[in-house]
Structure formats: structure tokens, C-alpha cells
């Protein structure tokens, strides 16, 4: 259209964490476990895990050993007070942690007083079908800046033909 002011748009977003070797979620329920359920779905919206019916003050591990791809983990609390709530000490205290896949190394903590839900989006394995390439990264170094009589140009890791135009 003729209006140049609306020709562009931008949005901020957080890139999900990438876990090449898998992860686990560890849930410890509080005194009201019937308020909690866990769900995991993939980027296409397919539900891979939907679990409730937990017991009070018990620990549950959820291993994320799905194929490479993008996923979301959600812990829901229908009581809207999370796993720990200062105004309801009778609820007890629970937690949700992010762990390494095979050892109990803690990779992350989640706030236990979260209200209705915790959502954690993540990537397992590679985002693309291209393997990481080990070797020299392409590089172009130009200096000094500012240049007076001489300009040094160094390259590394480049292949093929290239052009260079300098302006004063």
C-alpha cells in the first residue's frame, strides 16, 4: 500500500533452551496433589504426556527422551497457588526441577509459588538437519581503524571468489 509507516513489524521472543542430550523434570508434590497435572506436547500440538492422579509429598521424574525437535512441558495447578503458597501453609511445599538426563545434576529451578501453571519450551537435539561443522569459521579482519596510509585485510576460512569495495 501507499503507507510506508506500516511496512515493517517486529516482535520480541525468547529462544527456547536447547538440550542436546535430553533432560528430566522432577516434580515433588505438596499436600494437594489432586490439583496438579503434567502435560508435554510437540511443535505440531501432539500431546505426548498427560498425567495426573499424583500422591501427596511424592517425587516423580519425567524423562524427555523424545526425537529431536521442539517441545513444551506444562505443570498445571487447578488451585491457582502452585506447589508452595505462603498464605496456605497447610498445603505444604513441593517443587519442580530441571535435571540432567541420567544423573541428578540440577540444571534449573522453577518458582514453586507459580499460580496456575509453569510452561517450559525446549529443544531436544539439533534444530536443523545440518550437523555442526568443526573447523575454521569464516573470518574477515580489517584494520587499523582509522586507516591513514595502509589498510590490512586478513581472511580465514573463506572459499571461492569474493569482491571488496572500499570507500573513503
C-alpha atoms as a printed R data frame, in Angstrom:
    type eleno elety resid chain resno      x       y      z
1   ATOM     1    CA   UNK     A     1  0.000   0.000  0.000
2   ATOM     2    CA   UNK     A     2  0.983   3.653 -0.047
3   ATOM     3    CA   UNK     A     3  1.545   3.956  3.739
4   ATOM     4    CA   UNK     A     4  5.284   3.398  4.400
5   ATOM     5    CA   UNK     A     5  4.829   3.665  8.185
6   ATOM     6    CA   UNK     A     6  3.332   0.166  8.424
7   ATOM     7    CA   UNK     A     7  5.793  -1.620  6.114
8   ATOM     8    CA   UNK     A     8  7.703  -3.288  8.933
9   ATOM     9    CA   UNK     A     9  6.893  -5.139 12.112
10  ATOM    10    CA   UNK     A    10  8.978  -6.661 14.855
11  ATOM    11    CA   UNK     A    11  8.327  -8.880 17.848
12  ATOM    12    CA   UNK     A    12 10.467  -9.939 20.774
13  ATOM    13    CA   UNK     A    13 10.651 -13.565 21.800
14  ATOM    14    CA   UNK     A    14 12.749 -15.836 23.951
15  ATOM    15    CA   UNK     A    15 14.596 -18.625 22.165
16  ATOM    16    CA   UNK     A    16 13.900 -21.945 23.894
17  ATOM    17    CA   UNK     A    17 16.805 -23.665 25.620
18  ATOM    18    CA   UNK     A    18 18.466 -26.410 23.621
19  ATOM    19    CA   UNK     A    19 19.362 -29.717 25.258
20  ATOM    20    CA   UNK     A    20 21.432 -31.994 23.015
21  ATOM    21    CA   UNK     A    21 21.462 -34.980 25.367
22  ATOM    22    CA   UNK     A    22 17.942 -34.857 26.797
23  ATOM    23    CA   UNK     A    23 16.561 -33.713 30.148
24  ATOM    24    CA   UNK     A    24 14.312 -34.780 33.021
25  ATOM    25    CA   UNK     A    25 11.766 -32.891 35.064
26  ATOM    26    CA   UNK     A    26 11.452 -33.790 38.735
27  ATOM    27    CA   UNK     A    27  8.180 -32.943 40.458
28  ATOM    28    CA   UNK     A    28  7.703 -33.225 44.202
29  ATOM    29    CA   UNK     A    29  4.038 -32.782 45.043
30  ATOM    30    CA   UNK     A    30  2.705 -30.891 48.048
31  ATOM    31    CA   UNK     A    31 -0.231 -31.877 50.295
32  ATOM    32    CA   UNK     A    32 -2.765 -31.161 47.498
33  ATOM    33    CA   UNK     A    33 -1.570 -33.356 44.625
34  ATOM    34    CA   UNK     A    34 -5.006 -33.685 43.033
35  ATOM    35    CA   UNK     A    35 -4.630 -30.048 41.909
36  ATOM    36    CA   UNK     A    36 -1.630 -30.965 39.724
37  ATOM    37    CA   UNK     A    37 -1.218 -32.428 36.248
38  ATOM    38    CA   UNK     A    38  1.655 -32.588 33.778
39  ATOM    39    CA   UNK     A    39  1.445 -32.291 30.012
40  ATOM    40    CA   UNK     A    40  4.072 -32.411 27.244
41  ATOM    41    CA   UNK     A    41  3.387 -31.620 23.583
42  ATOM    42    CA   UNK     A    42  5.458 -31.243 20.429
43  ATOM    43    CA   UNK     A    43  5.631 -28.382 17.919
44  ATOM    44    CA   UNK     A    44  2.698 -29.847 15.952
45  ATOM    45    CA   UNK     A    45  0.494 -29.854 19.074
46  ATOM    46    CA   UNK     A    46  0.573 -33.639 19.556
47  ATOM    47    CA   UNK     A    47  0.180 -34.466 23.251
48  ATOM    48    CA   UNK     A    48  2.955 -36.873 24.255
49  ATOM    49    CA   UNK     A    49  2.327 -36.965 28.012
50  ATOM    50    CA   UNK     A    50 -0.780 -36.110 30.013
51  ATOM    51    CA   UNK     A    51 -0.570 -37.284 33.607
52  ATOM    52    CA   UNK     A    52 -2.384 -36.546 36.851
53  ATOM    53    CA   UNK     A    53 -3.504 -38.602 39.819
54  ATOM    54    CA   UNK     A    54 -0.394 -37.888 41.862
55  ATOM    55    CA   UNK     A    55  0.093 -38.806 45.527
56  ATOM    56    CA   UNK     A    56  0.891 -36.265 48.253
57  ATOM    57    CA   UNK     A    57  4.533 -35.436 49.021
58  ATOM    58    CA   UNK     A    58  5.886 -37.866 46.465
59  ATOM    59    CA   UNK     A    59  8.618 -37.404 43.866
60  ATOM    60    CA   UNK     A    60  8.001 -38.067 40.159
61  ATOM    61    CA   UNK     A    61 10.557 -37.989 37.328
62  ATOM    62    CA   UNK     A    62  9.582 -37.301 33.708
63  ATOM    63    CA   UNK     A    63 12.297 -38.217 31.230
64  ATOM    64    CA   UNK     A    64 12.221 -36.297 27.975
65  ATOM    65    CA   UNK     A    65 13.634 -38.886 25.597
66  ATOM    66    CA   UNK     A    66 11.687 -37.858 22.517
67  ATOM    67    CA   UNK     A    67 13.140 -37.495 19.000
68  ATOM    68    CA   UNK     A    68 14.962 -34.279 18.078
69  ATOM    69    CA   UNK     A    69 12.507 -31.404 17.956
70  ATOM    70    CA   UNK     A    70 10.689 -28.651 19.830
71  ATOM    71    CA   UNK     A    71  8.561 -29.411 22.902
72  ATOM    72    CA   UNK     A    72  6.672 -27.737 25.730
73  ATOM    73    CA   UNK     A    73  6.338 -29.051 29.281
74  ATOM    74    CA   UNK     A    74  3.490 -27.717 31.430
75  ATOM    75    CA   UNK     A    75  2.751 -28.221 35.114
76  ATOM    76    CA   UNK     A    76 -0.817 -27.164 35.893
77  ATOM    77    CA   UNK     A    77 -2.209 -26.334 39.350
78  ATOM    78    CA   UNK     A    78 -6.014 -26.034 39.408
79  ATOM    79    CA   UNK     A    79 -5.839 -24.490 42.910
80  ATOM    80    CA   UNK     A    80 -4.014 -21.489 41.387
81  ATOM    81    CA   UNK     A    81 -1.453 -21.489 44.210
82  ATOM    82    CA   UNK     A    82  1.443 -23.505 42.783
83  ATOM    83    CA   UNK     A    83  3.379 -26.044 44.823
84  ATOM    84    CA   UNK     A    84  4.029 -23.709 47.742
85  ATOM    85    CA   UNK     A    85  1.976 -20.739 48.911
86  ATOM    86    CA   UNK     A    86  2.847 -18.509 51.864
87  ATOM    87    CA   UNK     A    87 -0.836 -17.873 52.714
88  ATOM    88    CA   UNK     A    88 -1.673 -21.596 52.880
89  ATOM    89    CA   UNK     A    89  0.973 -23.368 54.977
90  ATOM    90    CA   UNK     A    90 -1.297 -26.448 55.206
91  ATOM    91    CA   UNK     A    91 -0.609 -27.041 51.505
92  ATOM    92    CA   UNK     A    92  2.970 -27.980 52.301
93  ATOM    93    CA   UNK     A    93  5.855 -27.451 49.907
94  ATOM    94    CA   UNK     A    94  6.610 -29.048 46.578
95  ATOM    95    CA   UNK     A    95  8.970 -28.209 43.730
96  ATOM    96    CA   UNK     A    96  9.739 -28.647 40.050
97  ATOM    97    CA   UNK     A    97 13.337 -29.007 38.889
98  ATOM    98    CA   UNK     A    98 15.099 -29.497 35.594
99  ATOM    99    CA   UNK     A    99 17.692 -32.287 35.728
100 ATOM   100    CA   UNK     A   100 20.351 -33.864 33.536
101 ATOM   101    CA   UNK     A   101 19.069 -36.980 31.744
102 ATOM   102    CA   UNK     A   102 20.952 -39.673 33.688
103 ATOM   103    CA   UNK     A   103 22.414 -38.111 36.844
104 ATOM   104    CA   UNK     A   104 20.820 -35.900 39.480
105 ATOM   105    CA   UNK     A   105 22.621 -32.756 38.357
106 ATOM   106    CA   UNK     A   106 20.182 -29.841 38.673
107 ATOM   107    CA   UNK     A   107 20.071 -27.713 35.523
108 ATOM   108    CA   UNK     A   108 17.323 -25.371 36.666
109 ATOM   109    CA   UNK     A   109 14.802 -24.464 39.342
110 ATOM   110    CA   UNK     A   110 11.238 -23.245 38.899
111 ATOM   111    CA   UNK     A   111  9.487 -20.868 41.286
112 ATOM   112    CA   UNK     A   112  7.202 -23.047 43.479
113 ATOM   113    CA   UNK     A   113  4.682 -20.223 44.060
114 ATOM   114    CA   UNK     A   114  3.748 -20.015 40.381
115 ATOM   115    CA   UNK     A   115 -0.025 -19.692 40.494
116 ATOM   116    CA   UNK     A   116 -1.823 -21.671 37.768
117 ATOM   117    CA   UNK     A   117  0.934 -23.086 35.554
118 ATOM   118    CA   UNK     A   118  4.577 -23.363 34.637
119 ATOM   119    CA   UNK     A   119  5.413 -23.701 30.939
120 ATOM   120    CA   UNK     A   120  8.898 -24.546 29.737
121 ATOM   121    CA   UNK     A   121  9.576 -24.756 25.997
122 ATOM   122    CA   UNK     A   122 12.745 -26.535 24.929
123 ATOM   123    CA   UNK     A   123 14.591 -28.156 22.039
124 ATOM   124    CA   UNK     A   124 15.943 -31.688 22.094
125 ATOM   125    CA   UNK     A   125 18.869 -32.470 19.793
126 ATOM   126    CA   UNK     A   126 19.551 -30.422 16.675
127 ATOM   127    CA   UNK     A   127 17.253 -27.670 15.388
128 ATOM   128    CA   UNK     A   128 18.220 -28.408 11.787
129 ATOM   129    CA   UNK     A   129 19.255 -31.465  9.861
130 ATOM   130    CA   UNK     A   130 22.738 -29.977  9.435
131 ATOM   131    CA   UNK     A   131 25.487 -31.236 11.720
132 ATOM   132    CA   UNK     A   132 27.770 -28.771 13.458
133 ATOM   133    CA   UNK     A   133 30.878 -28.257 11.377
134 ATOM   134    CA   UNK     A   134 34.142 -28.377 13.233
135 ATOM   135    CA   UNK     A   135 36.860 -26.298 11.709
136 ATOM   136    CA   UNK     A   136 37.792 -22.779 10.945
137 ATOM   137    CA   UNK     A   137 34.983 -20.237 10.987
138 ATOM   138    CA   UNK     A   138 34.900 -17.724  8.114
139 ATOM   139    CA   UNK     A   139 36.555 -14.506  9.220
140 ATOM   140    CA   UNK     A   140 37.427 -11.106  7.774
141 ATOM   141    CA   UNK     A   141 39.704  -8.771  9.745
142 ATOM   142    CA   UNK     A   142 40.254  -5.209  8.558
143 ATOM   143    CA   UNK     A   143 42.483  -2.686 10.298
144 ATOM   144    CA   UNK     A   144 43.694  -0.367 11.548
145 ATOM   145    CA   UNK     A   145 40.658   1.794 12.115
146 ATOM   146    CA   UNK     A   146 41.002   4.610 11.215
147 ATOM   147    CA   UNK     A   147 43.434   3.845  8.392
148 ATOM   148    CA   UNK     A   148 45.866   6.508  7.169
149 ATOM   149    CA   UNK     A   149 48.434   5.162  4.680
150 ATOM   150    CA   UNK     A   150 47.799   1.477  4.809
151 ATOM   151    CA   UNK     A   151 44.893  -0.967  5.344
152 ATOM   152    CA   UNK     A   152 45.478  -4.596  6.299
153 ATOM   153    CA   UNK     A   153 42.920  -7.221  5.282
154 ATOM   154    CA   UNK     A   154 43.126 -10.769  6.603
155 ATOM   155    CA   UNK     A   155 40.795 -13.627  5.802
156 ATOM   156    CA   UNK     A   156 40.405 -17.126  7.149
157 ATOM   157    CA   UNK     A   157 38.037 -19.965  6.397
158 ATOM   158    CA   UNK     A   158 36.720 -18.437  3.184
159 ATOM   159    CA   UNK     A   159 36.374 -20.324 -0.083
160 ATOM   160    CA   UNK     A   160 35.534 -19.201 -3.580
161 ATOM   161    CA   UNK     A   161 35.597 -15.813 -5.213
162 ATOM   162    CA   UNK     A   162 34.818 -12.607 -3.313
163 ATOM   163    CA   UNK     A   163 34.745  -8.882 -4.010
164 ATOM   164    CA   UNK     A   164 35.798  -5.960 -1.841
165 ATOM   165    CA   UNK     A   165 34.894  -2.332 -2.275
166 ATOM   166    CA   UNK     A   166 36.479   0.419 -0.151
167 ATOM   167    CA   UNK     A   167 35.080   3.898  0.331
168 ATOM   168    CA   UNK     A   168 36.823   6.940  1.772
